[in-house]
């Protein structure tokens, strides 16, 4: 009986690990160099690797001019869409950081007993030259 319990627990951990990694972004690093007074943008691809439709709310945590479009993306199962981050080099020359926040919301209930919604905060940086 104890062995069966361990197998079930191990399977549960693997399942939760798979569910937790269902969000995929093609590139996690902005890392661009921007001329002072200039503007730079980068496009990303967000993929929903789950079996349920998800809504992703994207936001930027930054005091400098950083924009994200669109700020809400709805993805069906295994669908992917693009979003863009644009940074303006209005601040003095130097290295700057911001955080890309992604909030995942289940649009529909999954067939599993547990739905996991994630809040992801990704540190980004750029250099104004």
N, C-alpha and C positions, 0 to 999 in steps of 0.2 A: 504494500500500500504506500509506503514511504517513497519507493522508487517511482511510482506513478505520479505522486504529488510533485516530485522533483522534475520529472519530464514535463508536466503541465506548466510548472513555474518557468522552466527554461523556454518552453514554446511561447509563453506569454511575454517574456522579456524580448525574445526575437521579434515577435509581432509588434510590440510597442516600439522597438528600435526601427522597424520598417516604416511604421506609421509616422514616427517622428522625423524621418528623413524623406518624406514625400514631397516636400517643396524643393525645387531645384532652380538655381540661378546660374547662368552660363559663365559669369565672371563676378567675383566678389570684390575686386579692387578698382577704385577709380584712378588714383595715382597719376593724374595728369599734371603737366606743366602749363601754366597759363601766363601769357604776357600781361603785365600791369595794364589795366583798363580793357583788357580783352575778354573773350568769352570762349568757353570750351564745353562741349557736351559729349556724352557717351551713352550708347544704347545697350540695354541689357535684355535678356530673354528670361522670362519667368515661366516655369513649367509646373503643372499640377500632376504629379505622378500617383495620385490616389484614384479610388473608384467612385468618388463623390464630387459634386460640383463645389467649388470654393470661391470665396470672395477674399481678395487681398487688398488691404488698405495700406498704402505706401505714404510715408511721411519723412521729412528731414528734420533733424534736430541740430540746429545751427543758427548762429547769430549773423552770419555773413550771407550774401546773396547766392543761395543754392535752391534750384527749383527742380521739381519732379513732375513729369507728366506721362500718363495720367496718374492720378493719385488713388484711384480705385480700379481694380482689374478683377473681372469675373472669369474664372476658368472652369470649363467642363473637365471631366475626367480625361487625363492624358493630353490636354490641350496646352498650348503655349502662346504667349503674347509678349510683345515688346513694351518696355517703358524706357524713358530717357531722363537722365540727370544732366542738368546744365548749371555750370558754375561761372560766375562773373568775377574777374580779377579787380574789383574795386578797392580792395583793402591794400595796405602797404606790402611791399615785397616781403616774402617769408613763407613758412610752411603752416598750413591750416588743416583743421580736422572737422569732420562732421559725422553724424550717425545716420545711416539709412535704417529706418524702422519699417518692418513688415509685420502687419497683424493679419493672421489667417482666421477666417470665419467659415464654418461649414454652412453652405446654403441649404443643404438637405441633410437629413439624418443618414448616417452610414448604417450598414447592416450589422456592424459590430455593436456590442453592448456599450462601448465607450467611444466617445468622440473626443479627439484631442485638438484643441486650437492652440496655435503657437504665436508668440510674440517674439520677433527676432530683431536684434539691434546689431548692425554691422558698422564697425568703425571704418571710416574712409579718410583719405587725406589727399591734399593737392598742394602744389607750390605755385606761388605768384612770383614771377621773375621781372 
